Amino acid sequence: MDAGYVFEVLAYARESPDHSPSGGFGSTPVLVLSAGHDALPPDALTEKLAIHRELAATSTNGRAVVIEQSGHFIPLEFPDTVVWAVRDVVERARRR
């Protein structure tokens, strides 16, 4: 994978109007799962995780969780974690 392309995509993601760290989701529960063992250059992985943390921060009830052993396909590699994540969001939404 070309590192230049990866950084270009990450820069686009950071500049996207949908990616705003302004608390745009209010207190809606948000949980962002990230692969910690993605096939990206180390700098790109660090940047991707930072963007994921920023995305989670668009809610005052947001969380970013890194699945350290997971590659790109978290639902296939760690389905129980995805089930936990969905349940977590549903439980937090019910408590609102």
Secondary structure, DSSP 8 states (H G I E B T S, - for coil): --HHHHHHHHHHHHHSTT--TTTTTTT--EEEEEETT-SS-HHHHHHHHHHHHHHHTTSTTEEEEEETT--S-HHHH-HHHHHHHHHHHHHHHHT-
